[in-house]
Amino acid sequence: MKNWLHANRRIIAFLLLLGVFRSAVADWNPVPTASMRPTILEGDVVLVNRLAYDVRLPFSDTVLARLGDPRRGDIVTFSSPRDGTRLIKRIVALPGDTVEMRENRLLVNGEEARYESLGRESPAHPGQHGIAAEREREAVAGSERVVQWLPGSAARSSFGPVTVPADQYLMLGDNRDNSEDSRYIGFVPRAKLIARAERILVSADIVDHWQPRFARFGAALH
């Protein structure tokens, strides 16, 4: 055993350093679902910044220091408060915000979001059961993004008004009718946040034999 450790000491050291880096500094997360379409597609591998908000002890959830505060519009990875599943969504409302949704129209602190129609997705993605998604640019409370809806969906299109509790956040997926977000899992405590998504590292089309989508390589996330 000692001889094996000595012979492989360099690769062991490299793997340990890589593990520390991924657990405390930055990581890359494959995205298997459509909940953040059209911003993030299935088959994207997303680079996330683990130092965006907190310094954590490597390989643990212990926070050593706070570095910054999450902002509206940030795309974040976090552990679901319901079952611990790792999710990626967008922060729509901060602690103390009052938020409401009326038939897919968002209001934050009484400000109604502005919407600009971008037409329908064409062709429809197979995972959307052949339904062409309606896309709009949504701007509210100092942040904007492209969101989409699936006509005829039974998703929760209205809720609130609710006030976000202290040290918690309200998350929504950009694919509003296909996202397990705060409408279903509740508010997300800051302690559950893992990292902020920064950009797409690489991407492959999962329904076209994993063909690379080179145009998405290195694209920043907004």
DRENDO-1510 file (C-alpha; in Angstrom, 1 decimal, always signed):
<recs>
REC; n; res; u; v; w
REC; 1; MET; +0.0; +0.0; +0.0 .
REC; 2; LYS; +2.8; +2.4; +0.9 .
REC; 3; ASN; +4.5; +1.7; -2.4 .
REC; 4; TRP; +1.2; +2.4; -4.3 .
REC; 5; LEU; +0.7; +5.6; -2.5 .
REC; 6; HIS; +4.2; +6.7; -3.2 .
REC; 7; ALA; +4.0; +5.8; -6.9 .
REC; 8; ASN; +0.7; +7.7; -7.3 .
REC; 9; ARG; +1.3; +10.6; -4.9 .
REC; 10; ARG; +1.2; +13.2; -7.7 .
REC; 11; ILE; -2.2; +12.2; -9.0 .
REC; 12; ILE; -3.6; +11.7; -5.5 .
REC; 13; ALA; -2.4; +15.2; -4.6 .
REC; 14; PHE; -4.0; +16.6; -7.8 .
REC; 15; LEU; -7.3; +14.8; -7.1 .
REC; 16; LEU; -7.4; +16.2; -3.6 .
REC; 17; LEU; -6.7; +19.7; -4.8 .
REC; 18; LEU; -9.3; +19.4; -7.5 .
REC; 19; GLY; -11.8; +18.2; -4.9 .
REC; 20; VAL; -11.0; +21.2; -2.6 .
REC; 21; PHE; -11.3; +23.5; -5.6 .
REC; 22; ARG; -14.7; +22.1; -6.7 .
REC; 23; SER; -16.1; +22.1; -3.2 .
REC; 24; ALA; -15.0; +25.5; -2.1 .
REC; 25; VAL; -14.1; +27.7; -5.1 .
REC; 26; ALA; -15.8; +26.8; -8.4 .
REC; 27; ASP; -17.6; +23.8; -9.9 .
REC; 28; TRP; -19.2; +22.7; -13.1 .
REC; 29; ASN; -22.7; +21.3; -13.1 .
REC; 30; PRO; -24.5; +19.4; -16.0 .
REC; 31; VAL; -28.1; +20.5; -16.4 .
REC; 32; PRO; -30.4; +17.6; -17.3 .
REC; 33; THR; -33.8; +19.4; -17.2 .
REC; 34; ALA; -35.7; +22.1; -19.1 .
REC; 35; SER; -36.7; +24.3; -16.1 .
REC; 36; MET; -34.4; +27.2; -17.0 .
REC; 37; ARG; -35.2; +27.3; -20.8 .
REC; 38; PRO; -34.5; +29.3; -22.8 .
REC; 39; THR; -31.5; +30.6; -20.7 .
REC; 40; ILE; -30.1; +27.2; -19.9 .
REC; 41; LEU; -30.8; +24.2; -22.1 .
REC; 42; GLU; -30.7; +20.5; -21.3 .
REC; 43; GLY; -27.1; +19.3; -22.0 .
REC; 44; ASP; -25.5; +22.6; -20.9 .
REC; 45; VAL; -22.6; +22.3; -18.4 .
REC; 46; VAL; -22.7; +25.4; -16.3 .
REC; 47; LEU; -19.7; +26.9; -14.4 .
REC; 48; VAL; -20.8; +28.0; -10.9 .
REC; 49; ASN; -18.9; +30.4; -8.5 .
REC; 50; ARG; -18.9; +29.0; -5.0 .
REC; 51; LEU; -17.3; +32.1; -3.6 .
REC; 52; ALA; -20.0; +34.4; -4.9 .
REC; 53; TYR; -21.7; +34.7; -1.5 .
REC; 54; ASP; -19.8; +32.7; +1.1 .
REC; 55; VAL; -16.6; +31.1; +2.0 .
REC; 56; ARG; -17.3; +27.5; +3.1 .
REC; 57; LEU; -15.1; +24.9; +4.7 .
REC; 58; PRO; -14.2; +22.5; +1.9 .
REC; 59; PHE; -16.4; +19.3; +1.7 .
REC; 60; SER; -18.9; +20.8; +4.1 .
REC; 61; ASP; -21.8; +23.4; +4.4 .
REC; 62; THR; -20.0; +25.3; +7.2 .
REC; 63; VAL; -19.8; +29.0; +6.3 .
REC; 64; LEU; -16.6; +30.6; +7.4 .
REC; 65; ALA; -17.3; +34.1; +6.0 .
REC; 66; ARG; -19.9; +36.0; +4.0 .
REC; 67; LEU; -18.5; +37.7; +0.8 .
REC; 68; GLY; -21.6; +39.2; -0.8 .
REC; 69; ASP; -25.4; +39.2; -1.0 .
REC; 70; PRO; -27.5; +37.5; -3.6 .
REC; 71; ARG; -29.2; +39.9; -6.0 .
REC; 72; ARG; -32.5; +39.7; -7.9 .
REC; 73; GLY; -31.9; +38.1; -11.2 .
REC; 74; ASP; -29.0; +35.9; -10.1 .
REC; 75; ILE; -29.1; +32.3; -11.3 .
REC; 76; VAL; -28.1; +30.1; -8.4 .
REC; 77; THR; -27.7; +26.4; -7.5 .
REC; 78; PHE; -29.1; +25.4; -4.2 .
REC; 79; SER; -30.4; +22.4; -2.2 .
REC; 80; SER; -34.2; +22.1; -2.3 .
REC; 81; PRO; -35.6; +22.8; +1.2 .
REC; 82; ARG; -38.1; +20.0; +0.5 .
REC; 83; ASP; -35.9; +17.1; -0.2 .
REC; 84; GLY; -32.3; +18.3; -0.6 .
REC; 85; THR; -32.2; +17.8; -4.4 .
REC; 86; ARG; -29.7; +20.2; -6.1 .
REC; 87; LEU; -31.6; +22.7; -8.3 .
REC; 88; ILE; -30.8; +25.7; -10.5 .
REC; 89; LYS; -33.2; +28.6; -10.6 .
REC; 90; ARG; -33.3; +32.4; -10.7 .
REC; 91; ILE; -33.7; +34.6; -7.7 .
REC; 92; VAL; -36.8; +36.7; -8.3 .
REC; 93; ALA; -37.4; +38.2; -4.9 .
REC; 94; LEU; -35.2; +39.1; -1.9 .
REC; 95; PRO; -35.8; +39.0; +1.9 .
REC; 96; GLY; -38.5; +41.6; +2.7 .
REC; 97; ASP; -39.9; +41.8; -0.9 .
REC; 98; THR; -43.6; +41.4; -1.5 .
REC; 99; VAL; -44.2; +39.3; -4.6 .
REC; 100; GLU; -47.2; +38.2; -6.5 .
REC; 101; MET; -48.1; +36.5; -9.8 .
REC; 102; ARG; -51.3; +37.0; -11.6 .
REC; 103; GLU; -51.9; +34.8; -14.6 .
REC; 104; ASN; -48.2; +34.5; -15.2 .
REC; 105; ARG; -47.6; +38.2; -14.7 .
REC; 106; LEU; -45.1; +39.0; -12.0 .
REC; 107; LEU; -45.3; +41.9; -9.5 .
REC; 108; VAL; -42.5; +42.7; -7.0 .
REC; 109; ASN; -43.1; +45.3; -4.3 .
REC; 110; GLY; -46.2; +46.5; -6.2 .
REC; 111; GLU; -44.2; +47.0; -9.5 .
REC; 112; GLU; -45.7; +45.2; -12.4 .
REC; 113; ALA; -43.2; +43.4; -14.7 .
REC; 114; ARG; -43.0; +44.7; -18.2 .
REC; 115; TYR; -43.3; +42.1; -21.0 .
REC; 116; GLU; -42.1; +42.2; -24.6 .
REC; 117; SER; -43.3; +39.3; -26.8 .
REC; 118; LEU; -40.5; +37.4; -28.6 .
REC; 119; GLY; -42.8; +35.0; -30.4 .
REC; 120; ARG; -43.0; +31.2; -30.2 .
REC; 121; GLU; -40.1; +28.7; -30.0 .
REC; 122; SER; -39.8; +26.8; -33.2 .
REC; 123; PRO; -39.5; +23.9; -33.5 .
REC; 124; ALA; -40.9; +22.8; -30.2 .
REC; 125; HIS; -38.6; +20.8; -28.0 .
REC; 126; PRO; -39.5; +17.1; -27.8 .
REC; 127; GLY; -39.6; +17.4; -24.0 .
REC; 128; GLN; -42.4; +19.9; -24.2 .
REC; 129; HIS; -44.8; +17.3; -25.8 .
REC; 130; GLY; -44.9; +19.1; -29.2 .
REC; 131; ILE; -46.2; +22.4; -27.7 .
REC; 132; ALA; -44.6; +25.6; -29.1 .
REC; 133; ALA; -43.5; +27.7; -26.1 .
REC; 134; GLU; -44.4; +31.4; -25.9 .
REC; 135; ARG; -41.4; +33.5; -25.1 .
REC; 136; GLU; -41.3; +37.1; -23.6 .
REC; 137; ARG; -38.7; +39.4; -22.2 .
REC; 138; GLU; -39.6; +40.1; -18.5 .
REC; 139; ALA; -38.3; +43.2; -16.7 .
REC; 140; VAL; -39.0; +44.0; -13.1 .
REC; 141; ALA; -37.3; +45.4; -10.0 .
REC; 142; GLY; -34.0; +46.2; -11.8 .
REC; 143; SER; -33.5; +42.8; -13.5 .
REC; 144; GLU; -34.7; +41.3; -16.8 .
REC; 145; ARG; -34.6; +37.9; -18.5 .
REC; 146; VAL; -36.3; +35.9; -21.3 .
REC; 147; VAL; -39.0; +33.6; -19.9 .
REC; 148; GLN; -41.4; +31.1; -21.6 .
REC; 149; TRP; -44.8; +29.5; -21.1 .
REC; 150; LEU; -46.4; +26.4; -22.5 .
REC; 151; PRO; -50.0; +27.2; -23.6 .
REC; 152; GLY; -52.6; +25.1; -21.8 .
REC; 153; SER; -50.2; +24.0; -19.0 .
REC; 154; ALA; -51.7; +23.3; -15.6 .
REC; 155; ALA; -48.8; +25.0; -13.7 .
REC; 156; ARG; -49.4; +27.5; -11.0 .
REC; 157; SER; -49.8; +30.8; -12.9 .
REC; 158; SER; -51.0; +32.8; -9.9 .
REC; 159; PHE; -50.0; +33.1; -6.2 .
REC; 160; GLY; -49.7; +35.7; -3.4 .
REC; 161; PRO; -49.1; +38.3; -2.6 .
REC; 162; VAL; -46.5; +36.9; -0.2 .
REC; 163; THR; -43.7; +38.5; +1.7 .
REC; 164; VAL; -40.3; +36.8; +1.6 .
REC; 165; PRO; -39.0; +36.1; +5.1 .
REC; 166; ALA; -35.7; +37.3; +6.5 .
REC; 167; ASP; -32.7; +35.4; +5.1 .
REC; 168; GLN; -34.7; +33.6; +2.5 .
REC; 169; TYR; -35.3; +33.9; -1.3 .
REC; 170; LEU; -38.1; +33.3; -3.8 .
REC; 171; MET; -36.9; +31.3; -6.8 .
REC; 172; LEU; -38.5; +30.8; -10.2 .
REC; 173; GLY; -37.4; +28.9; -13.3 .
REC; 174; ASP; -37.4; +30.8; -16.6 .
REC; 175; ASN; -39.5; +28.0; -18.0 .
REC; 176; ARG; -42.4; +29.0; -15.9 .
REC; 177; ASP; -44.7; +26.0; -16.8 .
REC; 178; ASN; -42.0; +23.4; -16.3 .
REC; 179; SER; -40.1; +24.3; -13.2 .
REC; 180; GLU; -40.2; +23.0; -9.6 .
REC; 181; ASP; -39.5; +26.3; -7.9 .
REC; 182; SER; -40.7; +28.3; -4.9 .
REC; 183; ARG; -44.3; +27.9; -6.1 .
REC; 184; TYR; -43.9; +24.2; -5.0 .
REC; 185; ILE; -41.0; +24.0; -2.6 .
REC; 186; GLY; -41.4; +27.3; -0.8 .
REC; 187; PHE; -38.8; +29.9; +0.0 .
REC; 188; VAL; -35.2; +29.0; -0.1 .
REC; 189; PRO; -33.0; +29.8; +3.0 .
REC; 190; ARG; -29.7; +31.5; +2.3 .
REC; 191; ALA; -28.0; +28.5; +4.0 .
REC; 192; LYS; -29.3; +26.3; +1.2 .
REC; 193; LEU; -27.6; +28.4; -1.6 .
REC; 194; ILE; -24.5; +26.7; -3.1 .
REC; 195; ALA; -23.2; +28.9; -5.8 .
REC; 196; ARG; -24.0; +31.5; -8.5 .
REC; 197; ALA; -24.1; +30.3; -12.1 .
REC; 198; GLU; -21.7; +32.4; -14.2 .
REC; 199; ARG; -21.5; +30.9; -17.8 .
REC; 200; ILE; -21.9; +27.8; -19.9 .
REC; 201; LEU; -18.7; +25.8; -20.2 .
REC; 202; VAL; -19.8; +23.4; -22.9 .
REC; 203; SER; -23.1; +22.2; -24.4 .
REC; 204; ALA; -24.4; +19.2; -26.3 .
REC; 205; ASP; -27.8; +18.5; -27.8 .
REC; 206; ILE; -29.2; +15.6; -25.8 .
REC; 207; VAL; -31.8; +14.8; -28.5 .
REC; 208; ASP; -29.4; +14.9; -31.5 .
REC; 209; HIS; -26.9; +12.2; -30.5 .
REC; 210; TRP; -25.1; +14.6; -28.2 .
REC; 211; GLN; -23.9; +16.9; -31.0 .
REC; 212; PRO; -21.8; +19.8; -29.6 .
REC; 213; ARG; -23.6; +23.2; -29.6 .
REC; 214; PHE; -20.4; +25.2; -30.2 .
REC; 215; ALA; -22.2; +28.5; -30.2 .
REC; 216; ARG; -23.1; +28.1; -26.5 .
REC; 217; PHE; -19.5; +27.3; -25.4 .
REC; 218; GLY; -18.4; +30.0; -22.9 .
REC; 219; ALA; -21.6; +32.0; -23.2 .
REC; 220; ALA; -22.2; +34.2; -20.1 .
REC; 221; LEU; -25.5; +33.7; -18.2 .
REC; 222; HIS; -27.8; +36.7; -17.6 .
</recs>
